[in-house]
Amino acid sequence: MLTLDKIYHAAFVLKKVARKTDLIKATKLSDQCELYLKTENLQETGSFKLRGAYYKISQLTDEEKRHGILACSAGNHAQGVAMAATQSGIPSLICMPDGAPISKVEATKQLGAEVRLVKGAYDDAYATALRLQEETGATFIHPFDDDQVIAGQGTIGLEILDQLENPDAVVVPIGGGGLISGVAYAVKHLNPNVKVYGVQAARAASMVASQAEGAPITLERADTFADGIAVKHPGDLTYRLVSEYVDEIVTVTEDEIAAAILALLEKQKVIAEGAGAVGVAAVLFDKLPVRGKKVVCIVSGGNIDVNILSRVITRGLVTSGRNVTLTIALADKPGQLQEVSEIIARCGGNVVSVHHDRGEANMAITSCFLKLGLETRDQAQIDQIKNKLTQAGFQLVADRV
């Protein structure tokens, strides 16, 4: 059973391996609430998962250790298990989905684990791990549906209440539900007045769907770049704990997650992976009733692949109104490009790409499409540029990323 004593015991065990990560006031991110970031992306393995994995492995019997350790993970739990197992002198095998970021796969190997890639998502890796457990008798370390793993994650709740006096709300990412179960249990037992909100990617909202159904259900797909929370079926234990201790769960889109990653990087110099940024996304896009409140967002991890980061930054720029592509239908005659450019320049926009297209099948023979890539300040400036172009008689055909 999960108890507050068990969470305190986990905190004691974790003193020598887990950092008490900083709680920083994010003054540049939101003017709607007093926002703080719990920076679990700064753990040695780059995410909070070290806490639960290490505590679980520390409590294994000698017999369980002799059989070796088996786990499944999208990447962060894998690193926590690999580090804890290697430090304890126990061989470990981790099943990971073949779409896991290369950086997470390689980091897991470097920490001493054997990695087996499984075609599909996290749940497919989980099924393979269970089959291997039956074949080998290895000790399985579940990434979230285990009371000792949950207790390890719950130590974050203890730290938040120790670092910040009387927060109004704690916002937590949800995949399988281990992190929010531990944090909510600790926070609600120590200060029931604090709201605990969960956030899922809209394209992997298994806990939201399960809460609506009244029982844990399995999604057909969990298709999100926030791979750390791409879970099709929440845990049975975590489902019960979330039902009892979590006040509300909301979802955020892929574009909103990307915008949050960009905001964290640019305004707070904090690198977050998709799963780590969903809480901030929920606050930035007004998904939660936190205006005027003292709010803590847990940045659960920072293990984002640099190739994905490049794409995310591009998407984030578009979502936040910093980048836009305008397509304008023009009469194909001299001076048109100059006039368009002058309007954009007067509005303060910066043209970064130009494509002149005469070959569109549906246009008039004497017409062309002008596709302009612009750097802008925000959506208001984009709207101003569009309005000025329209007033000058130009026809905007479409906006494209």
N, C-alpha and C positions, 0 to 999 in steps of 0.2 A: 504493500500500500504506500501511496505517496503521503508523506507527512511533512510538516514544517521542520521537525527535528531532522528528517532525512536531508532536507535542503540545506540546513545549517551544517550537517555533517559533510555534505558534499563541498560546501564552501571551505571547510577546514582542510579537506583532502586536496582541494584544487589550489590551495595557496602557493604551492611550490611549482605549479606548471601553468596556471591560467593567469593572465594579467587582469588586474582590476582596471578595466579600460576606462578611459576618460569620458566624462559626461560634459560635453561642450555646449555653450550657449550659441545657437545658430542665429545670430542677429541679422544676417544678410539674406536669409532664406524666406522669411515670412513676416509681414507686418500685421497679420491677422491674429497671431497668438505668440506667446512667449515660448519659443521652440528650443528644445535641447536634443542633442544627438548622443546616444549611447554607442560608442564607436567600437563595436565588436569586430569590425573589419581589421582592427589593429591587433587582434590575437596573433600568436606566432604562426598559426596555420591559416590565418586570413579570415577566420569566421568563428562564431560562437560554438560550433559543433565539437570543438576540443573538450569543452566542459563536460557534456553528457557522456561522450565516448570514454574519456579518461576515468571519470568516476565509476562508470559501469565496469570497466576492465579492472579497476582497483579493487572491486568487491567480488571478483570471481574467486572460486575455490581453486586449490591446487589441481584438482582433478579436471576442472573446466579448462584451466590454462594448458594442461598437458595435451588436450585435443586440438589445440590451435584455435585461431579466431577466424571467423567468416563474417563478412558484412556486405551490404549493398548500399550504393550511394550515387547521387548525381555528381559528387565531387568533394563537398565540404566535410561530410561525415567520414568519407574515405580517408581524408588527411588526418582527422582527429583520431580515428581508429588506428591508422598506420603509425602515427607518432606514439600513441599510448602503448600499443602492442610492442613496438620496437624497444621502447624504453623499459618495458617489463620483460624483454627477452622472449617474446611469444611470436611465432610465425603467424602472418595474417594474409588472407586472400580476400580481395575486394572485387565484387561484381559491379561494373559501372555501365550505364547505357553508352552505346557507341557514338552517340551525339554529344557526350560530355565534352566540355572545353579541353583542348589539348593541354593547356596549362595545369588544369586540375589533375588530369591523368598522370602527367609527368611528375607533378609535385607529390602525388601519392606514392609513385614508385621510388622517388628519391627519399621518402620517409621510411622505406624498408618493406613496403607491402608488395605482394604479387597482385597484379591487376588482370581481371578477365573482362573484356568488353563484350557487351550483350546487345544484340540488335533491338532497337526500340527505345522506350522511355524508362524512367525509374522503376515503374511497376514490373516491367519485363525483367530488369536486373534482379528485382526482389524475388520473382518466381524462380529464376535460375539459382539464386543463392539458397533458397529453401530446398531445392532439389539436391544441390551439392551438400547441404547439411545432412540430409538423409543418407547420402552416399558415404560421407567422410566422418560423420560424428563430430564435426567441429562445433565450437561454441559460437552461436549466432549473436551478433551485437546489433539489435534493431536500431535504426536511426531515429525513431521517435516514439514508438508504441511500447515503452518500457518505463516502469516507475523510477528506476535508478538513472536512466538517461534523462528523463524529465526533471528529476531532482537536480542533476548537474546543470541543466539549462535554467532552472529556477533560481540559481545563485545570481543571475543577472537582475532579477527582481529585488533581491536583498540589496545588491549594490546600488541600484537606482534610488531606493528609499533612504539609503545611507548617504548618498551623494547630493540629493536634492530634497529640500524640506517641502512637504505637502504639495506634490505634483497633483494636477487635476486629472491627467490622463496619461496612459502609456499606450503607444501604438506599436503593434508587433506584426511582423510578417507571418503568414501561415502557409505551410506546405502540407506536411503530414500532421502538424499540430503540436509537436513536442516542445518547441520554444514557447509558444503562447500558453500552453498548459502549465509549464513550470513557472513562468513569470506571473501569470494570472493567479495561480494558487498562492504563491508567496505574497504578492501584492495585496490580494483580497483578504488574506488572513492577518496581515499586519496593518493594513489601512483600507477597510472596506469602502471608504468614500472615493477612492481613486478609480476612475473608469479605465477599463482595459478594452481596447479596440483591436480587432484583427483585420488584416488586409491580405487579399489574395489577388493574383493576376486573373483578370476576367476570363482568360482562355485556359485556366487551370483551377477553377473555383470549386474543388471537390468538397471542401468543408461547408461552403455556402449552400451548395446543392444538398448536402447531407442534412444540414440543419433545417432546410425547407422540407425535406422528405420525412424528417423525424427519426432517421437511422442512417448509419454510414452507407453510402452508395459509391459505385464505381463509375467514373466518367468514361466515355468512349475514347476521348483524347485529352491530353494535357499538352497543349501546343503553345508554349511561351518561351521567349528568350531568357526569362528568369528561371533558369534551369534548376536552381536550388529549391524552388517551391513547385516544380512541375510534377505534382503527385496526383494520380487519378483516384486514389482511394485513401481517405484519412484513416488514422488508427482508431480502433474500437475504444481504447482507453482515452486517447486524446479527444475523441468525439464527446465522451461523457464529461470530461473536465472542461472542455470549451463550452458545452451546454450549460454547465453549472456556474462557471466563473467569468466568462467573457460577455461583455455588455452588448457588443454589436460587431458584425463583420461586414466589410465593404469590399468592392473590387475596383481595380484600376486597369486601364487599357495599356497596351504595349507602348503607344505613343506617350502616355502619361508617365510610365516608368522611365522611358528614355529621357524625357524632359527633366525628371527628378535626378537622374544620374548626372545629367549635364549641369543642373543647378548646384548639386553637391560638389562637383568637380570645380566648377568655375567660381562659385561664391564662397565655398567653405574649404576648398582644397582637400576634399574628402573623396576618395575613390570607393565607389560602391558597385557591387554587381547588381543584376536585376532584382534578385530576391531581397538584397539589402536595401534597395531604394523604394520599395513599394509603400512603406509607411510614410515616407516623406512625400511621395506622390499623392497619397490620400489627403494629406494636409494641404499641399500646394493647390490641389484641384477641388478643394472644399467638399470632400466626400464625408467629412466627419464634423460633428457639432463641437468644435474646439475654439471658436472665435473668442478672443479675450482670455483664454485659459493658459495654464502652465502645462506644457505638453512635452513628453519625451518620446522620440522616435528611436527605435532600436535599428541601427544600421548593422544588420546581422552578418554581412560578409562583404569582402572586397575582392574576391577572386574572379575578376572578369578578364576574359581573354582579350588581348590587345586588338585582335582583328575585329572582334565583336564591338569593342569599345569605339573603334573608328566609325562603325555603322550607327551605333547608338548615338554618338555625338551628332552625326548628320541628321538622324531622325529627331533628336532633341532640339536641334536648331530650327527645324521646320515647325515642330509642335509649339515651340515658344515664340514663333513669329520672327525668328532671326534669319531665316532663309526662306525664299519662295521662288518658284518658277512661274512666270506669267507667259501665257500664250496670247498673242494679239494678232487679229486678222487685219491685214493692211492692203491698201491699193499699192501695186508694185510700181512705184514711181520714185524719183529722186527726192531726198529731204525727209522722208518718213522716219527713218532711223534717228536722224538728228533731232527731230521734234520730240520723239518718244524719250530719247536720252536726256534732253533738256528738262522735260517734265519730271523725270525720275530724280535728276540731280537737284532740282529746286526743292523737292520733297526730302532730300537728304539720303536717298537710297544709293547703294553702290552696285553697279552692274559688274558681275564677275564672269558671265558667260553669255554668248550671243549665238543663236542658230537661226539662219534664214532659210525657210523651207518653201520651195515652189512646187514640190512634187506631191502634195496632199491630194488624194483622189477627189475629194468632195468640194474643193475650192474652185472659185471662178478662175478662168485662164489668166486674167489680168490681176489676180490677187496673190498674196503669199502669207505665210504664217511666220511671225517673228517670235521666237522663244527666248526669253531673257531670264537668266539666273541672277537673283538679287540678294545682297546682304542687307538686312534691315534691323531696326532696333526692336520692334515688337509688332503685334498684330495691328495696333492703331496706325502705325506708319504704313503698313501694307494697305490698309483700308484707304488711307489718304492718297496713296499713289494710284490705287484703282479708281478712286473717285475723280482725281484730276485727269487721268487718261480718258475716262468715259466722258467727262465734261468737254474734253478737246475733240471728241468725235471718234475716238478709237474704240474698237470692239474687242473686249476681252472674251476669249473663247473658253479658256479653262485654266485652273491652277493645278500644277503638277509638282510632285516631289522630285 
